[in-house]
């Protein structure tokens, strides 16, 4: 695959091997810009629509966004860059892979420069900054006028200015003050309100022997700030002005390599750096933002939050060691013991420790905590000090320890977020610390294990990292076990950890293991939150919304959300990014195992079963209601006796505002719940949820999920002796076999299902099976038998009172009549189908009726009417996200355009139909679209292209056993092979036979 180069540090520019790639229209450029601003992260469709239409998206916005993304994919595919734009709920992401994005390279180069600066390698750092700034060609994404993009681009441009000021600061340290005067003067003329640049220019003047110019620069800056903003200069400028007036010696440049610090009052008790510290470059860069605010009016405070064992203390110590030279008056470290077995340390005791470290004698330290705080803050006045408060329990615990001077800096580590208390009164830089990246996890394993076993087995090492949740504590324990067992391979340890019942034991060999760390967080939960934690682990859903917790505990959904948020605050659950829908949450694997252990130990088995039953019932109730809203009623379904667990009506209305999107968000949880219910002996829930979820599986083409759920539920109902459930699952799987063109298997399953439904006197079930048997007979070419079964099915649906299934059956009867050659009856039945489905609010059924009507109109030679109907059907299926329906509508539209002799438009539409059919893996539809497209190529004298498509269609029709279409393809190939001049109408008539 070719490498694409994206440049957004200036006008949007895309190229491949030096050749420009052009995007068509402002919408495509806006969408591409947003995806490039956050590569490898999902940008929701709502966000894209909001940007494209500046906050006023039309009703068809989602459809139009999909069209734009499709066009972008074609553009990149044409230059050899496939899979660049990835669909990922709830939107799209740009998978950067090996491609280049200048903004990413800019950030990486700046990070290298900062790392070099922290290590005292100023020349190297300066070169990195210079190379990073050279990437800019103008304002970021210049020319993209979307307001959302302009805001994000403005932040990127602001970063450029910050980096430039860092670069100037490095050059001043390197003694290049004379070279900077002209450059800085021009920069300040363009950016007159940037105080740091004014300070740099003052210092450059002063070090060049121009004391008067330095003072004049201050006066001019003071005037502009007062005139433009009505404020006085900040402390950086004021202090520098005072220093220039007094010719203070610290204004003179240091020799390169000499530390500007004259004393390093670093307490001896500050812990050493962790020898195996690995990675965390992005996190270190976030903490570096604290340095930008040191010396201001407000104290900068950073916080690192995360689950126990994620490496909060190691990161804090490593960063503090790297930036120690920026704090010449002291580095202080205090373990607050907020989550130890012992009681948390009292602030007064910590103040006593810190005051003694500052050189204050014991008799001078007051007993009162408030007086100690005042003394501590007074002692730090004017000093540059970094304080790390590790393992803090709460803001109340650390508040007395916060200096009052902006020259200091504080970094707090905790399991609980303190943003609500810190944000506003301080310059707050939060960092939520997650697991290591895979390469970082592998590097840590290698360092601790100390031999080449990790490098020799990268697959095993990756799996070991996954089993440890890439948690540094767990990784160190695993690597230490390998180091202690040199005769073990990586796979030996992996095999031991794969056993979920042993994993925590393997990683908890003493009181410093993973289980002990998790128990400290669990111990401090409220009783209700602890119970929520335990019961959530009893449901095998990879992620969930708060309503699932409400069902498990049988409580109000808002109360459940509050308890779940307590678990988030305690770092025991991880929130996923929220869109317009409810927030979703998930466990890390080790946390789920720990919670499951706690549930088995502390919950009564009967209550565990009752809780999971309520959860199954909640998923079932919501799925049934979603189906109801999509189909206009509880139609085309057969239900079990499993009791649903109903949630409050207002919540259901909110969740199911878009029923198909709810199904989409719950797709993976539903398959897991079906699996779990089947294993737990809850067969009724398993088969009912499977049958109801066919709405999703069929509409969105999740055929593997459909088969998995159907087979698991079928096995469960057979174990339980549930004959109705067995009939339902045989019918469901028979339907799937038809969709996948496995008609022999379908006949077998459907025959068994019909007998079982008849045993149960289940009229709806019998009618559903008869409808599918009619489809099978139609496929075999026995249209009379198909018509007979169709009438029987229709009678059954009318008896059962299922108007939706009745309307669907009318549509199938219309298709059978069309294939029998009775286009007039097909038109009548299609109109009736469309009217019925429209009354029911069934978008999918209405679109299907329109596609059949278009086919009949084409047979009657009414290409104009057929085109109009197809375009309306296409709008409906795209709005609802019905991918298979879109392929059918495109195929029908292409044939209508051919009927109208609009060959070029027909060819373009049929190519889209062919591609869409391929995406939904519908071999029959691929063959039919390809056959029509081949005819058009033949008419346009591309006989070689036509022959290739005919051959593909013949193979596809053979694969699915579509005998009538195999025969039709053979007739068309004979005409093509004859070499005679082709007549469009004659060829079209032959295609229609």
C-alpha angles and dihedrals in degrees: 000000000000121000116248118209115210120192120189099154089099127356113354108271127176126182142165118206089343093307115120120240112213124211120208117234138346094280094059091047091049093050092046091048093053092048091049092050089062107025117189090016125103116251110199122235088238091057092048092049092047089053097044094050098031095244097317106088118176123238090261093052096114091051093048092048089053090051091051092049090048090052091049090051090053090050093053094040088056090060094045099262106123124169091026094125111048127194108228123163123290093018141325139307135200108235101213096190108152093343120112127240116183093212090056092046089048092055092045092050091048090050090052089050093051092048090051090048091051088053093051094250095132098165091053091046092050091051091051092051092047092052091047094051091047088066091072118098098175138310112345113271091355110193097029102116101187107123094224092052092045091055094050092043090050089057089051090050090049088054088055090057092049091050091048090055090050088051091052090049090055092049090051089053088051090056098250094130096129093055091053102056099083093038094050093045090057091045093052092049087060094038106029097164098059104109095188091059091048088053091049091052092049090052093046090052092046095049089048090058094258101123093155092053089050091055092045090052089055093048092049091048090048090052094049093047091050094046098043103034106012092236138116123239117281126248094273092060094037093051092046091049090052091048092052092049090053097038091232113196095231088072090071116095120261120232112259108265093025115112113238088219115098094187133022108200093185111159113240092230092068103118120248121253115272108260093214096046108144137186122328094138094147092047092049088051090054091052089049087068087074089067091061090066100043108116095030130116095264128060112250112226125184127192131200113197129179146120119298112278096026092113104257096146094043091052093047093050093044092051093045091052091051095052097037092114089064090063107052094166098062153316113224128189126188126179104214092191090217094155104029127115086253122072116275115268116264115242090234092059092049090049090053089053094048095045091052089049087055089058099258111143121237097248089055093056111095121226096228114089094218090053090049090053091051091049092047093051091046091051091053095048108128094002127121103227134159117209123192114197104192128199094004119184103203146345089258089060095052102033095089089052097057115106121230094222123092090212088074127072130208128201118191127193120198144145091232125064116243098184094117090062100034101043112088102019095056138032092263124201110181125194123186104201116216135178122305121266115258095256090048091050091051091049091051092050090050094050095050098039088051101206141073098270092100094049091045094057110037093165092052091045091052091051091047089053091051093050089053090049084238085277109157094223093051092043092052091049091049092047091046089054089053090049090052092047106048090170092061120093121217088253090056091062092040090055091053092049094047088072101088091201091059104034098093090044091053090051097041107059094145141009090285095059131111096270092053092052093049092047091059090060093042092049093063097051121111113254092254094047090048090052091049089051092052098045096045087062090057091069114075096215114130090218135003146179126243093263089071089059090048090056093047093054095030092232138128112292093235091052088050091051091052091052092047091050088054087057090049091051089050089052090241094118130036120222117219121219110281126226124181089304128074120298113264126213137198142188126237106238097249091048091050090052091049093048090048090052090051091049093052091048100043109025124079109244092234092053091047089055092045091050095050089045090056089049092051088048092052093052090047094048092050093045091051091049092047089051089047091054093047096046099034092244145009090297135151089018137112114200136207128224091256107131114239119224106227122212124207112292095237091054092048089051091052094045094047099042084119104025096190092051089051089053089048093052091049097043098108095037090052093054090049093047091051089050093048095045090050091052093044092057092253093128094156092061091044097054097037092051090046094052093046093048093057082091087072100033094054099036094049096033097243091154097155090055089048092053093044093052093042095051094045092048092045091054090048096051091048090053089049095045091237102159095181091050090048091052091048094051093045088052092047094049090044088056089051091051089055091050089051091046095244095137098164091056089044093054091051096049094042093049090055091044093052092053092049093047090049089052089055093044086235103164096182092050093049091050091050091052093046089053090055092046088054088055090052093051091048089053090051089053097248096128095167092056089044090052091050094050090045092057090049091051091047091054090050094052091049090051091048091048096238106147093174094056089042090055091047090050090051088056091052090048088052090055092048091051090050091052089047087058098253101124093163093059089044090056091050094048092044092053089050090049092051093049093048095048092045090054089051092048092239106152093181094050091046091052092049090052090051093052090052091047089052090053091053092047091051089052088054090050095249098134093159093056091044092052092050092050092046094052090053090048090049091053091051097050094045091050091052095042093240100159097181090047089052091055091051093047092049091049091051092046091052091053091047091053090048088052087055091050091244092138100167094051090042091053093051093049093046091051088055089047091051092049093046092048088052091053092054090043095234102156095185092052091046089054094048095047091044092050092052091046090049090055091053092050089051090053089051089053095253094128094158092056090045092051091053093051092046090052091050091048092049090052093047094048089049091051092055095038096241096160099177091053092046088057092046091051091050091054092050092048090053090054091048093048090050089074094216123139109275126231114211097218094045091048091047091051090050090049091053096051 
